[in-house]
Amino acid sequence: MKTSDLTVDEQKHVRAALRFLRARCGGWANVAKVLRFGESTLSDVANERRTATPVLAFRVARLAKIGVDDVLAGRFPPPGTCPYCGHGTPTTSAS
């Protein structure tokens, strides 16, 4: 596996976001079309056969309409969110 400008944790978070988008968008074909990556490339990244890149992280963030820092920090999707319907009880801190 080639090295990446992203840390191991950041790559893990990009992969989780990719898998979530795949479930929400109906498959790799739909996600690949929007992100302008090949289906096999996205599948390989999600399954750790390729490294996640900063370009991919930015495109994932744009598709999700969130900041790239939320993708890299693992805040997308929020913990407790169903990967299929998006419904859930994300954990929040009590004030």
PEZIBEL-V726449 format. One record per helix or strand of 2 or more residues. SS is the DSSP state (2 for helix, 1 for strand). FROM is the first residue (numbers start at 1). TO is the last residue. If there is no record, write none. Layout:
ss: (SS:SS)
from: (FROM:FROM)
to: (TO:TO)
//
This chain:
ss: (2:2:2:2:2)
from: (8:28:39:54:68)
to: (25:35:46:64:73)
//
